[in-house]
Amino acid sequence: MHAMQYELTLPADYDMVIIRDRVARKGHLLDDWEGLGFKTYLMRERGVHGSPVNQYAPFYLWNTVAGMNSFLWGGPFQGIVDDFGRPSVRQWTGLAYEEGGAADSPARVAVLRRQQVPDGAQLTEAGAEAAREAERLAGEDGAVLAAAVVDPSRWELLHFSLWEHDTPKADGDAYEVLHMSAPQRDQLPRPL
């Protein structure tokens, strides 16, 4: 499992209706993309849910590197490049994925929380703690799903969760979910 995200931070006076319309027109293009667990089309608006910025920041969980590469090197990502310039694309390795009790509900809010793996931490325990946090988040009322991923080049953990309501029980940056493509979500690996 591989996670990926790029963030397009837009001007403070940017009309975010443009992003909403773009997702309404193009969001379905990945609804059957081979190798994609899910893509959430995420947006933050300045002043909403405490956001200091206008931002379009899709988040992906991939089942296969081949699916991710075909998206980046020959797929719809070129449209982002053509319209906004080529953003830096962050990638993480998957540690844990859990379906929540509201797994069959549409996601309304996503929460992303980044944290550093402390110097001197036992990596086995840090990974296990991240997996327990994904399980805890998925067990909260209204959770659609939760995942924990790591960027070992920075030793950064990222906790990602989706919620069916506007009051998530998770700390971090809140995003509105505009659309979710989930062609192979049922194939994302779960703990044994």
Buried (B, 14 or more C-beta within 10 A) or exposed (E): BBBBBBBBBBEEEBEBEEBBEBBEEBBEEBEEBEBBBBBBBBBBBBEEBEBEBBBBBBBBBBBBEEBBEBBBEEBBBEEBEEEEEEBEBBBBEBBBBBBBBBBEBEBBBBBBBEBEBEEEEEEEEBBEBBBEBBBBBBEBEBBBBBBBBBBEEEBBBBBBBBBBBEEBBBEBBBBBBBBBBBBBBEEBEEEE
